[in-house]
């Protein structure tokens, strides 16, 4: 359940732009990897939390047709939202700020999806 290892696994095998991308691996494992990453958010160190939230902002998946958007590549990360909410009350200002920035980023992505 090491977030760094899970993110490396994602980046190598699930990130569509990776030369090692595997559609079979993605289809079979992406939900488990993301769930483990999300669940580790509350028990991680500051460095790991920042790493996870940065990952959420940077990662993409194979585009899906959602509504009028024919290539929405952030569909896979919205499951993290309930795990981010508690971080908005974190005593660590860096974590609180990064959590807020990540939610703002996801909100912008969602707005772009529904405004088309």
C-alpha positions in Angstrom: 0.0 0.0 0.0 2.9 2.3 -0.6 1.5 5.4 -2.5 4.8 6.1 -4.3 5.0 2.5 -5.5 1.3 2.6 -6.6 1.8 5.9 -8.4 4.9 4.5 -10.2 2.9 1.4 -11.2 0.1 3.7 -12.5 2.5 5.9 -14.4 4.2 2.9 -16.1 1.3 0.7 -16.9 -1.9 2.7 -16.8 -0.9 6.1 -18.1 -1.9 6.1 -21.7 1.1 8.0 -22.9 3.6 5.6 -21.2 5.5 3.3 -23.6 4.7 0.5 -21.2 0.9 1.2 -21.2 -1.1 -2.0 -21.0 -4.8 -1.9 -21.8 -5.3 -5.3 -20.2 -3.6 -4.2 -17.0 -5.5 -0.9 -17.0 -8.9 -2.6 -17.4 -8.1 -5.1 -14.7 -6.3 -3.0 -12.1 -6.9 0.7 -12.4 -9.8 0.8 -9.9 -7.8 -1.2 -7.3 -4.7 1.0 -7.7 -6.7 4.2 -7.4 -8.7 3.0 -4.4 -5.5 2.0 -2.5 -4.0 5.5 -3.3 -7.2 7.2 -2.1 -7.4 5.2 1.1 -3.8 5.9 1.9 -4.4 9.7 1.7 -5.5 10.1 5.4 -2.7 8.0 6.9 0.2 9.3 4.7 3.0 11.7 5.6 2.9 15.3 4.4 5.2 14.4 1.5 3.1 11.4 0.4 -0.1 13.5 0.6 1.4 16.2 -1.6 2.6 13.4 -4.0 -0.9 11.9 -4.2 -2.6 15.2 -4.7 -0.1 16.2 -7.4 -0.6 12.8 -9.0 -4.4 13.4 -9.1 -3.9 16.7 -10.9 -1.4 15.3 -13.5 -2.7 11.9 -14.3 -4.8 11.1 -17.2 -6.5 8.0 -18.5 -7.7 6.8 -21.9 -10.2 9.4 -23.0 -13.9 8.5 -22.8 -16.9 10.0 -24.5 -18.9 11.7 -21.8 -21.7 14.0 -22.9 -20.4 16.2 -25.7 -16.8 15.8 -24.6 -15.3 13.2 -26.9 -12.0 12.7 -25.1 -12.5 13.3 -21.4 -9.3 12.0 -19.7 -9.9 12.8 -16.0 -13.0 10.6 -15.5 -11.1 8.2 -13.3 -10.0 10.6 -10.5 -13.3 11.9 -9.1 -13.5 9.1 -6.6 -10.9 10.9 -4.5 -13.1 13.8 -3.6 -14.5 12.3 -0.3 -10.9 11.6 0.8 -9.8 15.2 0.1 -12.6 16.9 2.2 -11.0 16.0 5.6 -7.7 17.5 4.4 -9.4 20.9 4.1 -9.4 21.0 8.0 -5.8 19.7 8.3 -3.6 21.7 10.7 -0.7 21.6 8.2 -1.2 24.6 5.9 0.7 23.0 3.0 -1.7 20.1 3.0 -4.8 22.3 3.4 -3.6 24.5 0.5 -2.8 21.5 -1.8 -6.2 19.9 -1.0 -8.0 23.1 -1.8 -6.0 23.5 -5.1 -6.7 19.9 -6.1 -10.5 20.4 -5.5 -10.4 23.6 -7.5 -8.6 21.8 -10.3 -11.1 19.0 -10.3 -13.9 21.5 -10.3 -12.5 23.3 -13.3 -12.2 20.0 -15.1 -15.8 19.1 -14.3 -17.0 22.5 -15.3 -15.3 22.1 -18.7 -17.1 18.8 -19.1 -20.6 20.0 -18.3 -20.3 23.3 -20.1 -19.8 21.8 -23.5 
